[in-house]
Amino acid sequence: MQQVNIPYELVIGSALSTSNNVLSDILTAFISEFKDVRIKILTGHSKDILHKAISKEVDFNIVRTVSL
């Protein structure tokens, strides 16, 4: 299996509905595997979260379809 470098802090951008419905199961599994990683979740409108990803304020994002 390939080694993956995980940062000490992981910043996730997410639309609020997505964070409530999708992230809980994913993060439970992630935290059990990577106990030393601090997770920060930024929520907002999809368009705002997308701009945070573009400006590298978040490591990755999960949003709905966005028209720019």
mmCIF file of the N, C-alpha and C atoms, coordinates in Angstrom:
data_MODEL
# 
_entry.id   MODEL 
# 
loop_
_atom_site.group_PDB 
_atom_site.id 
_atom_site.type_symbol 
_atom_site.label_atom_id 
_atom_site.label_alt_id 
_atom_site.label_comp_id 
_atom_site.label_asym_id 
_atom_site.label_entity_id 
_atom_site.label_seq_id 
_atom_site.pdbx_PDB_ins_code 
_atom_site.Cartn_x 
_atom_site.Cartn_y 
_atom_site.Cartn_z 
_atom_site.occupancy 
_atom_site.B_iso_or_equiv 
_atom_site.pdbx_formal_charge 
_atom_site.auth_seq_id 
_atom_site.auth_comp_id 
_atom_site.auth_asym_id 
_atom_site.auth_atom_id 
_atom_site.pdbx_PDB_model_num 
ATOM 1   N N  . MET A 1 1  ? 0.833   -1.176 0.000   1.00 0.00 ? 1  MET A N  1 
ATOM 2   C CA . MET A 1 1  ? 0.000   0.000  0.000   1.00 0.00 ? 1  MET A CA 1 
ATOM 3   C C  . MET A 1 1  ? 0.882   1.245  0.000   1.00 0.00 ? 1  MET A C  1 
ATOM 4   N N  . GLN A 1 2  ? 0.478   2.270  -0.709  1.00 0.00 ? 2  GLN A N  1 
ATOM 5   C CA . GLN A 1 2  ? 1.260   3.499  -0.852  1.00 0.00 ? 2  GLN A CA 1 
ATOM 6   C C  . GLN A 1 2  ? 1.129   4.366  0.398   1.00 0.00 ? 2  GLN A C  1 
ATOM 7   N N  . GLN A 1 3  ? 2.246   4.932  0.852   1.00 0.00 ? 3  GLN A N  1 
ATOM 8   C CA . GLN A 1 3  ? 2.269   5.838  2.000   1.00 0.00 ? 3  GLN A CA 1 
ATOM 9   C C  . GLN A 1 3  ? 1.683   7.184  1.592   1.00 0.00 ? 3  GLN A C  1 
ATOM 10  N N  . VAL A 1 4  ? 0.800   7.723  2.413   1.00 0.00 ? 4  VAL A N  1 
ATOM 11  C CA . VAL A 1 4  ? 0.186   9.015  2.139   1.00 0.00 ? 4  VAL A CA 1 
ATOM 12  C C  . VAL A 1 4  ? 0.571   9.971  3.251   1.00 0.00 ? 4  VAL A C  1 
ATOM 13  N N  . ASN A 1 5  ? 1.083   11.160 2.889   1.00 0.00 ? 5  ASN A N  1 
ATOM 14  C CA . ASN A 1 5  ? 1.407   12.169 3.885   1.00 0.00 ? 5  ASN A CA 1 
ATOM 15  C C  . ASN A 1 5  ? 0.163   12.987 4.188   1.00 0.00 ? 5  ASN A C  1 
ATOM 16  N N  . ILE A 1 6  ? -0.269  12.957 5.436   1.00 0.00 ? 6  ILE A N  1 
ATOM 17  C CA . ILE A 1 6  ? -1.436  13.699 5.875   1.00 0.00 ? 6  ILE A CA 1 
ATOM 18  C C  . ILE A 1 6  ? -0.941  14.857 6.738   1.00 0.00 ? 6  ILE A C  1 
ATOM 19  N N  . PRO A 1 7  ? -1.394  16.078 6.457   1.00 0.00 ? 7  PRO A N  1 
ATOM 20  C CA . PRO A 1 7  ? -0.945  17.217 7.263   1.00 0.00 ? 7  PRO A CA 1 
ATOM 21  C C  . PRO A 1 7  ? -1.469  17.118 8.695   1.00 0.00 ? 7  PRO A C  1 
ATOM 22  N N  . TYR A 1 8  ? -0.786  17.802 9.611   1.00 0.00 ? 8  TYR A N  1 
ATOM 23  C CA . TYR A 1 8  ? -1.219  17.800 11.004  1.00 0.00 ? 8  TYR A CA 1 
ATOM 24  C C  . TYR A 1 8  ? -2.597  18.428 11.143  1.00 0.00 ? 8  TYR A C  1 
ATOM 25  N N  . GLU A 1 9  ? -2.864  19.474 10.348  1.00 0.00 ? 9  GLU A N  1 
ATOM 26  C CA . GLU A 1 9  ? -4.191  20.085 10.342  1.00 0.00 ? 9  GLU A CA 1 
ATOM 27  C C  . GLU A 1 9  ? -4.783  19.961 8.944   1.00 0.00 ? 9  GLU A C  1 
ATOM 28  N N  . LEU A 1 10 ? -5.995  19.491 8.875   1.00 0.00 ? 10 LEU A N  1 
ATOM 29  C CA . LEU A 1 10 ? -6.697  19.336 7.615   1.00 0.00 ? 10 LEU A CA 1 
ATOM 30  C C  . LEU A 1 10 ? -7.884  20.289 7.628   1.00 0.00 ? 10 LEU A C  1 
ATOM 31  N N  . VAL A 1 11 ? -7.911  21.219 6.669   1.00 0.00 ? 11 VAL A N  1 
ATOM 32  C CA . VAL A 1 11 ? -8.989  22.198 6.600   1.00 0.00 ? 11 VAL A CA 1 
ATOM 33  C C  . VAL A 1 11 ? -9.911  21.805 5.449   1.00 0.00 ? 11 VAL A C  1 
ATOM 34  N N  . ILE A 1 12 ? -11.160 21.553 5.796   1.00 0.00 ? 12 ILE A N  1 
ATOM 35  C CA . ILE A 1 12 ? -12.159 21.109 4.825   1.00 0.00 ? 12 ILE A CA 1 
ATOM 36  C C  . ILE A 1 12 ? -13.185 22.212 4.640   1.00 0.00 ? 12 ILE A C  1 
ATOM 37  N N  . GLY A 1 13 ? -13.460 22.558 3.401   1.00 0.00 ? 13 GLY A N  1 
ATOM 38  C CA . GLY A 1 13 ? -14.527 23.493 3.093   1.00 0.00 ? 13 GLY A CA 1 
ATOM 39  C C  . GLY A 1 13 ? -15.740 22.714 2.637   1.00 0.00 ? 13 GLY A C  1 
ATOM 40  N N  . SER A 1 14 ? -16.908 23.109 3.129   1.00 0.00 ? 14 SER A N  1 
ATOM 41  C CA . SER A 1 14 ? -18.103 22.335 2.797   1.00 0.00 ? 14 SER A CA 1 
ATOM 42  C C  . SER A 1 14 ? -19.340 23.213 2.863   1.00 0.00 ? 14 SER A C  1 
ATOM 43  N N  . ALA A 1 15 ? -20.266 22.959 1.943   1.00 0.00 ? 15 ALA A N  1 
ATOM 44  C CA . ALA A 1 15 ? -21.593 23.546 2.075   1.00 0.00 ? 15 ALA A CA 1 
ATOM 45  C C  . ALA A 1 15 ? -22.214 22.954 3.334   1.00 0.00 ? 15 ALA A C  1 
ATOM 46  N N  . LEU A 1 16 ? -22.995 23.732 4.043   1.00 0.00 ? 16 LEU A N  1 
ATOM 47  C CA . LEU A 1 16 ? -23.529 23.291 5.333   1.00 0.00 ? 16 LEU A CA 1 
ATOM 48  C C  . LEU A 1 16 ? -24.321 21.988 5.223   1.00 0.00 ? 16 LEU A C  1 
ATOM 49  N N  . SER A 1 17 ? -25.162 21.875 4.216   1.00 0.00 ? 17 SER A N  1 
ATOM 50  C CA . SER A 1 17 ? -25.957 20.649 4.074   1.00 0.00 ? 17 SER A CA 1 
ATOM 51  C C  . SER A 1 17 ? -25.067 19.432 3.841   1.00 0.00 ? 17 SER A C  1 
ATOM 52  N N  . THR A 1 18 ? -23.997 19.618 3.108   1.00 0.00 ? 18 THR A N  1 
ATOM 53  C CA . THR A 1 18 ? -23.064 18.520 2.845   1.00 0.00 ? 18 THR A CA 1 
ATOM 54  C C  . THR A 1 18 ? -22.331 18.125 4.116   1.00 0.00 ? 18 THR A C  1 
ATOM 55  N N  . SER A 1 19 ? -21.915 19.110 4.882   1.00 0.00 ? 19 SER A N  1 
ATOM 56  C CA . SER A 1 19 ? -21.184 18.776 6.111   1.00 0.00 ? 19 SER A CA 1 
ATOM 57  C C  . SER A 1 19 ? -22.076 18.005 7.074   1.00 0.00 ? 19 SER A C  1 
ATOM 58  N N  . ASN A 1 20 ? -23.344 18.347 7.125   1.00 0.00 ? 20 ASN A N  1 
ATOM 59  C CA . ASN A 1 20 ? -24.265 17.638 8.020   1.00 0.00 ? 20 ASN A CA 1 
ATOM 60  C C  . ASN A 1 20 ? -24.580 16.234 7.528   1.00 0.00 ? 20 ASN A C  1 
ATOM 61  N N  . ASN A 1 21 ? -24.695 16.047 6.232   1.00 0.00 ? 21 ASN A N  1 
ATOM 62  C CA . ASN A 1 21 ? -25.168 14.770 5.687   1.00 0.00 ? 21 ASN A CA 1 
ATOM 63  C C  . ASN A 1 21 ? -24.065 13.815 5.245   1.00 0.00 ? 21 ASN A C  1 
ATOM 64  N N  . VAL A 1 22 ? -22.927 14.321 4.856   1.00 0.00 ? 22 VAL A N  1 
ATOM 65  C CA . VAL A 1 22 ? -21.892 13.473 4.257   1.00 0.00 ? 22 VAL A CA 1 
ATOM 66  C C  . VAL A 1 22 ? -20.665 13.325 5.154   1.00 0.00 ? 22 VAL A C  1 
ATOM 67  N N  . LEU A 1 23 ? -20.205 14.411 5.719   1.00 0.00 ? 23 LEU A N  1 
ATOM 68  C CA . LEU A 1 23 ? -18.918 14.398 6.415   1.00 0.00 ? 23 LEU A CA 1 
ATOM 69  C C  . LEU A 1 23 ? -18.891 13.567 7.691   1.00 0.00 ? 23 LEU A C  1 
ATOM 70  N N  . SER A 1 24 ? -19.980 13.435 8.386   1.00 0.00 ? 24 SER A N  1 
ATOM 71  C CA . SER A 1 24 ? -19.931 12.748 9.682   1.00 0.00 ? 24 SER A CA 1 
ATOM 72  C C  . SER A 1 24 ? -19.416 11.320 9.554   1.00 0.00 ? 24 SER A C  1 
ATOM 73  N N  . ASP A 1 25 ? -19.913 10.559 8.611   1.00 0.00 ? 25 ASP A N  1 
ATOM 74  C CA . ASP A 1 25 ? -19.444 9.177  8.435   1.00 0.00 ? 25 ASP A CA 1 
ATOM 75  C C  . ASP A 1 25 ? -18.001 9.125  7.947   1.00 0.00 ? 25 ASP A C  1 
ATOM 76  N N  . ILE A 1 26 ? -17.678 10.002 7.011   1.00 0.00 ? 26 ILE A N  1 
ATOM 77  C CA . ILE A 1 26 ? -16.310 10.033 6.473   1.00 0.00 ? 26 ILE A CA 1 
ATOM 78  C C  . ILE A 1 26 ? -15.316 10.401 7.560   1.00 0.00 ? 26 ILE A C  1 
ATOM 79  N N  . LEU A 1 27 ? -15.638 11.435 8.336   1.00 0.00 ? 27 LEU A N  1 
ATOM 80  C CA . LEU A 1 27 ? -14.705 11.893 9.367   1.00 0.00 ? 27 LEU A CA 1 
ATOM 81  C C  . LEU A 1 27 ? -14.550 10.896 10.499  1.00 0.00 ? 27 LEU A C  1 
ATOM 82  N N  . THR A 1 28 ? -15.581 10.177 10.823  1.00 0.00 ? 28 THR A N  1 
ATOM 83  C CA . THR A 1 28 ? -15.475 9.138  11.854  1.00 0.00 ? 28 THR A CA 1 
ATOM 84  C C  . THR A 1 28 ? -14.433 8.102  11.450  1.00 0.00 ? 28 THR A C  1 
ATOM 85  N N  . ALA A 1 29 ? -14.481 7.659  10.213  1.00 0.00 ? 29 ALA A N  1 
ATOM 86  C CA . ALA A 1 29 ? -13.505 6.687  9.721   1.00 0.00 ? 29 ALA A CA 1 
ATOM 87  C C  . ALA A 1 29 ? -12.105 7.302  9.641   1.00 0.00 ? 29 ALA A C  1 
ATOM 88  N N  . PHE A 1 30 ? -12.017 8.539  9.176   1.00 0.00 ? 30 PHE A N  1 
ATOM 89  C CA . PHE A 1 30 ? -10.718 9.216  9.040   1.00 0.00 ? 30 PHE A CA 1 
ATOM 90  C C  . PHE A 1 30 ? -10.055 9.389  10.407  1.00 0.00 ? 30 PHE A C  1 
ATOM 91  N N  . ILE A 1 31 ? -10.824 9.863  11.379  1.00 0.00 ? 31 ILE A N  1 
ATOM 92  C CA . ILE A 1 31 ? -10.277 10.112 12.713  1.00 0.00 ? 31 ILE A CA 1 
ATOM 93  C C  . ILE A 1 31 ? -9.804  8.822  13.372  1.00 0.00 ? 31 ILE A C  1 
ATOM 94  N N  . SER A 1 32 ? -10.492 7.728  13.132  1.00 0.00 ? 32 SER A N  1 
ATOM 95  C CA . SER A 1 32 ? -10.054 6.462  13.730  1.00 0.00 ? 32 SER A CA 1 
ATOM 96  C C  . SER A 1 32 ? -8.727  5.996  13.151  1.00 0.00 ? 32 SER A C  1 
ATOM 97  N N  . GLU A 1 33 ? -8.447  6.378  11.913  1.00 0.00 ? 33 GLU A N  1 
ATOM 98  C CA . GLU A 1 33 ? -7.192  5.996  11.249  1.00 0.00 ? 33 GLU A CA 1 
ATOM 99  C C  . GLU A 1 33 ? -6.065  6.991  11.511  1.00 0.00 ? 33 GLU A C  1 
ATOM 100 N N  . PHE A 1 34 ? -6.388  8.277  11.586  1.00 0.00 ? 34 PHE A N  1 
ATOM 101 C CA . PHE A 1 34 ? -5.384  9.345  11.721  1.00 0.00 ? 34 PHE A CA 1 
ATOM 102 C C  . PHE A 1 34 ? -5.700  10.178 12.954  1.00 0.00 ? 34 PHE A C  1 
ATOM 103 N N  . LYS A 1 35 ? -5.375  9.646  14.110  1.00 0.00 ? 35 LYS A N  1 
ATOM 104 C CA . LYS A 1 35 ? -5.752  10.257 15.381  1.00 0.00 ? 35 LYS A CA 1 
ATOM 105 C C  . LYS A 1 35 ? -5.056  11.588 15.666  1.00 0.00 ? 35 LYS A C  1 
ATOM 106 N N  . ASP A 1 36 ? -3.894  11.830 15.086  1.00 0.00 ? 36 ASP A N  1 
ATOM 107 C CA . ASP A 1 36 ? -3.131  13.040 15.383  1.00 0.00 ? 36 ASP A CA 1 
ATOM 108 C C  . ASP A 1 36 ? -3.481  14.227 14.492  1.00 0.00 ? 36 ASP A C  1 
ATOM 109 N N  . VAL A 1 37 ? -4.380  14.045 13.570  1.00 0.00 ? 37 VAL A N  1 
ATOM 110 C CA . VAL A 1 37 ? -4.729  15.119 12.643  1.00 0.00 ? 37 VAL A CA 1 
ATOM 111 C C  . VAL A 1 37 ? -5.861  15.952 13.233  1.00 0.00 ? 37 VAL A C  1 
ATOM 112 N N  . ARG A 1 38 ? -5.639  17.249 13.282  1.00 0.00 ? 38 ARG A N  1 
ATOM 113 C CA . ARG A 1 38 ? -6.683  18.173 13.728  1.00 0.00 ? 38 ARG A CA 1 
ATOM 114 C C  . ARG A 1 38 ? -7.508  18.552 12.508  1.00 0.00 ? 38 ARG A C  1 
ATOM 115 N N  . ILE A 1 39 ? -8.810  18.460 12.611  1.00 0.00 ? 39 ILE A N  1 
ATOM 116 C CA . ILE A 1 39 ? -9.682  18.759 11.477  1.00 0.00 ? 39 ILE A CA 1 
ATOM 117 C C  . ILE A 1 39 ? -10.437 20.050 11.749  1.00 0.00 ? 39 ILE A C  1 
ATOM 118 N N  . LYS A 1 40 ? -10.396 20.929 10.770  1.00 0.00 ? 40 LYS A N  1 
ATOM 119 C CA . LYS A 1 40 ? -11.128 22.195 10.839  1.00 0.00 ? 40 LYS A CA 1 
ATOM 120 C C  . LYS A 1 40 ? -12.080 22.218 9.651   1.00 0.00 ? 40 LYS A C  1 
ATOM 121 N N  . ILE A 1 41 ? -13.346 22.490 9.916   1.00 0.00 ? 41 ILE A N  1 
ATOM 122 C CA . ILE A 1 41 ? -14.348 22.527 8.850   1.00 0.00 ? 41 ILE A CA 1 
ATOM 123 C C  . ILE A 1 41 ? -14.878 23.943 8.708   1.00 0.00 ? 41 ILE A C  1 
ATOM 124 N N  . LEU A 1 42 ? -14.763 24.492 7.498   1.00 0.00 ? 42 LEU A N  1 
ATOM 125 C CA . LEU A 1 42 ? -15.336 25.791 7.189   1.00 0.00 ? 42 LEU A CA 1 
ATOM 126 C C  . LEU A 1 42 ? -16.587 25.556 6.368   1.00 0.00 ? 42 LEU A C  1 
ATOM 127 N N  . THR A 1 43 ? -17.700 26.101 6.800   1.00 0.00 ? 43 THR A N  1 
ATOM 128 C CA . THR A 1 43 ? -18.946 25.911 6.068   1.00 0.00 ? 43 THR A CA 1 
ATOM 129 C C  . THR A 1 43 ? -19.425 27.249 5.499   1.00 0.00 ? 43 THR A C  1 
ATOM 130 N N  . GLY A 1 44 ? -20.211 27.157 4.457   1.00 0.00 ? 44 GLY A N  1 
ATOM 131 C CA . GLY A 1 44 ? -20.764 28.349 3.839   1.00 0.00 ? 44 GLY A CA 1 
ATOM 132 C C  . GLY A 1 44 ? -21.451 27.976 2.543   1.00 0.00 ? 44 GLY A C  1 
ATOM 133 N N  . HIS A 1 45 ? -21.805 28.983 1.788   1.00 0.00 ? 45 HIS A N  1 
ATOM 134 C CA . HIS A 1 45 ? -22.410 28.741 0.481   1.00 0.00 ? 45 HIS A CA 1 
ATOM 135 C C  . HIS A 1 45 ? -21.368 28.120 -0.451  1.00 0.00 ? 45 HIS A C  1 
ATOM 136 N N  . SER A 1 46 ? -21.805 27.261 -1.337  1.00 0.00 ? 46 SER A N  1 
ATOM 137 C CA . SER A 1 46 ? -20.891 26.541 -2.233  1.00 0.00 ? 46 SER A CA 1 
ATOM 138 C C  . SER A 1 46 ? -19.948 27.480 -2.971  1.00 0.00 ? 46 SER A C  1 
ATOM 139 N N  . LYS A 1 47 ? -20.461 28.578 -3.475  1.00 0.00 ? 47 LYS A N  1 
ATOM 140 C CA . LYS A 1 47 ? -19.631 29.524 -4.231  1.00 0.00 ? 47 LYS A CA 1 
ATOM 141 C C  . LYS A 1 47 ? -18.520 30.108 -3.351  1.00 0.00 ? 47 LYS A C  1 
ATOM 142 N N  . ASP A 1 48 ? -18.848 30.435 -2.109  1.00 0.00 ? 48 ASP A N  1 
ATOM 143 C CA . ASP A 1 48 ? -17.851 30.975 -1.186  1.00 0.00 ? 48 ASP A CA 1 
ATOM 144 C C  . ASP A 1 48 ? -16.792 29.936 -0.840  1.00 0.00 ? 48 ASP A C  1 
ATOM 145 N N  . ILE A 1 49 ? -17.230 28.701 -0.628  1.00 0.00 ? 49 ILE A N  1 
ATOM 146 C CA . ILE A 1 49 ? -16.285 27.630 -0.306  1.00 0.00 ? 49 ILE A CA 1 
ATOM 147 C C  . ILE A 1 49 ? -15.375 27.344 -1.492  1.00 0.00 ? 49 ILE A C  1 
ATOM 148 N N  . LEU A 1 50 ? -15.910 27.391 -2.699  1.00 0.00 ? 50 LEU A N  1 
ATOM 149 C CA . LEU A 1 50 ? -15.087 27.200 -3.889  1.00 0.00 ? 50 LEU A CA 1 
ATOM 150 C C  . LEU A 1 50 ? -13.999 28.265 -3.972  1.00 0.00 ? 50 LEU A C  1 
ATOM 151 N N  . HIS A 1 51 ? -14.339 29.501 -3.679  1.00 0.00 ? 51 HIS A N  1 
ATOM 152 C CA . HIS A 1 51 ? -13.337 30.577 -3.689  1.00 0.00 ? 51 HIS A CA 1 
ATOM 153 C C  . HIS A 1 51 ? -12.270 30.351 -2.613  1.00 0.00 ? 51 HIS A C  1 
ATOM 154 N N  . LYS A 1 52 ? -12.658 29.782 -1.482  1.00 0.00 ? 52 LYS A N  1 
ATOM 155 C CA . LYS A 1 52 ? -11.674 29.461 -0.443  1.00 0.00 ? 52 LYS A CA 1 
ATOM 156 C C  . LYS A 1 52 ? -10.697 28.393 -0.929  1.00 0.00 ? 52 LYS A C  1 
ATOM 157 N N  . ALA A 1 53 ? -11.175 27.454 -1.700  1.00 0.00 ? 53 ALA A N  1 
ATOM 158 C CA . ALA A 1 53 ? -10.286 26.430 -2.259  1.00 0.00 ? 53 ALA A CA 1 
ATOM 159 C C  . ALA A 1 53 ? -9.335  27.042 -3.281  1.00 0.00 ? 53 ALA A C  1 
ATOM 160 N N  . ILE A 1 54 ? -9.859  27.913 -4.125  1.00 0.00 ? 54 ILE A N  1 
ATOM 161 C CA . ILE A 1 54 ? -9.029  28.563 -5.138  1.00 0.00 ? 54 ILE A CA 1 
ATOM 162 C C  . ILE A 1 54 ? -7.927  29.390 -4.479  1.00 0.00 ? 54 ILE A C  1 
ATOM 163 N N  . SER A 1 55 ? -8.270  30.058 -3.378  1.00 0.00 ? 55 SER A N  1 
ATOM 164 C CA . SER A 1 55 ? -7.279  30.884 -2.680  1.00 0.00 ? 55 SER A CA 1 
ATOM 165 C C  . SER A 1 55 ? -6.477  30.086 -1.641  1.00 0.00 ? 55 SER A C  1 
ATOM 166 N N  . LYS A 1 56 ? -6.642  28.777 -1.641  1.00 0.00 ? 56 LYS A N  1 
ATOM 167 C CA . LYS A 1 56 ? -5.895  27.847 -0.779  1.00 0.00 ? 56 LYS A CA 1 
ATOM 168 C C  . LYS A 1 56 ? -6.121  28.080 0.717   1.00 0.00 ? 56 LYS A C  1 
ATOM 169 N N  . GLU A 1 57 ? -7.335  28.521 1.066   1.00 0.00 ? 57 GLU A N  1 
ATOM 170 C CA . GLU A 1 57 ? -7.707  28.649 2.465   1.00 0.00 ? 57 GLU A CA 1 
ATOM 171 C C  . GLU A 1 57 ? -8.174  27.309 3.029   1.00 0.00 ? 57 GLU A C  1 
ATOM 172 N N  . VAL A 1 58 ? -8.523  26.387 2.157   1.00 0.00 ? 58 VAL A N  1 
ATOM 173 C CA . VAL A 1 58 ? -8.919  25.036 2.568   1.00 0.00 ? 58 VAL A CA 1 
ATOM 174 C C  . VAL A 1 58 ? -8.078  24.028 1.784   1.00 0.00 ? 58 VAL A C  1 
ATOM 175 N N  . ASP A 1 59 ? -7.884  22.842 2.358   1.00 0.00 ? 59 ASP A N  1 
ATOM 176 C CA . ASP A 1 59 ? -7.122  21.799 1.676   1.00 0.00 ? 59 ASP A CA 1 
ATOM 177 C C  . ASP A 1 59 ? -7.945  21.145 0.570   1.00 0.00 ? 59 ASP A C  1 
ATOM 178 N N  . PHE A 1 60 ? -9.224  20.985 0.809   1.00 0.00 ? 60 PHE A N  1 
ATOM 179 C CA . PHE A 1 60 ? -10.141 20.521 -0.230  1.00 0.00 ? 60 PHE A CA 1 
ATOM 180 C C  . PHE A 1 60 ? -11.547 20.918 0.166   1.00 0.00 ? 60 PHE A C  1 
ATOM 181 N N  . ASN A 1 61 ? -12.461 20.799 -0.782  1.00 0.00 ? 61 ASN A N  1 
ATOM 182 C CA . ASN A 1 61 ? -13.829 21.184 -0.483  1.00 0.00 ? 61 ASN A CA 1 
ATOM 183 C C  . ASN A 1 61 ? -14.821 20.194 -1.058  1.00 0.00 ? 61 ASN A C  1 
ATOM 184 N N  . ILE A 1 62 ? -16.018 20.235 -0.499  1.00 0.00 ? 62 ILE A N  1 
ATOM 185 C CA . ILE A 1 62 ? -17.139 19.438 -0.995  1.00 0.00 ? 62 ILE A CA 1 
ATOM 186 C C  . ILE A 1 62 ? -18.297 20.412 -1.135  1.00 0.00 ? 62 ILE A C  1 
ATOM 187 N N  . VAL A 1 63 ? -18.698 20.648 -2.371  1.00 0.00 ? 63 VAL A N  1 
ATOM 188 C CA . VAL A 1 63 ? -19.759 21.632 -2.613  1.00 0.00 ? 63 VAL A CA 1 
ATOM 189 C C  . VAL A 1 63 ? -20.741 21.086 -3.649  1.00 0.00 ? 63 VAL A C  1 
ATOM 190 N N  . ARG A 1 64 ? -21.825 21.800 -3.803  1.00 0.00 ? 64 ARG A N  1 
ATOM 191 C CA . ARG A 1 64 ? -22.783 21.502 -4.847  1.00 0.00 ? 64 ARG A CA 1 
ATOM 192 C C  . ARG A 1 64 ? -22.286 22.135 -6.142  1.00 0.00 ? 64 ARG A C  1 
ATOM 193 N N  . THR A 1 65 ? -22.969 21.908 -7.218  1.00 0.00 ? 65 THR A N  1 
ATOM 194 C CA . THR A 1 65 ? -22.605 22.512 -8.499  1.00 0.00 ? 65 THR A CA 1 
ATOM 195 C C  . THR A 1 65 ? -22.675 24.030 -8.382  1.00 0.00 ? 65 THR A C  1 
ATOM 196 N N  . VAL A 1 66 ? -21.619 24.692 -8.892  1.00 0.00 ? 66 VAL A N  1 
ATOM 197 C CA . VAL A 1 66 ? -21.522 26.148 -8.773  1.00 0.00 ? 66 VAL A CA 1 
ATOM 198 C C  . VAL A 1 66 ? -21.352 26.759 -10.158 1.00 0.00 ? 66 VAL A C  1 
ATOM 199 N N  . SER A 1 67 ? -22.120 27.784 -10.433 1.00 0.00 ? 67 SER A N  1 
ATOM 200 C CA . SER A 1 67 ? -21.933 28.559 -11.669 1.00 0.00 ? 67 SER A CA 1 
ATOM 201 C C  . SER A 1 67 ? -21.106 29.786 -11.331 1.00 0.00 ? 67 SER A C  1 
ATOM 202 N N  . LEU A 1 68 ? -20.019 29.956 -12.047 1.00 0.00 ? 68 LEU A N  1 
ATOM 203 C CA . LEU A 1 68 ? -19.155 31.115 -11.777 1.00 0.00 ? 68 LEU A CA 1 
ATOM 204 C C  . LEU A 1 68 ? -19.467 32.257 -12.670 1.00 0.00 ? 68 LEU A C  1 
# 
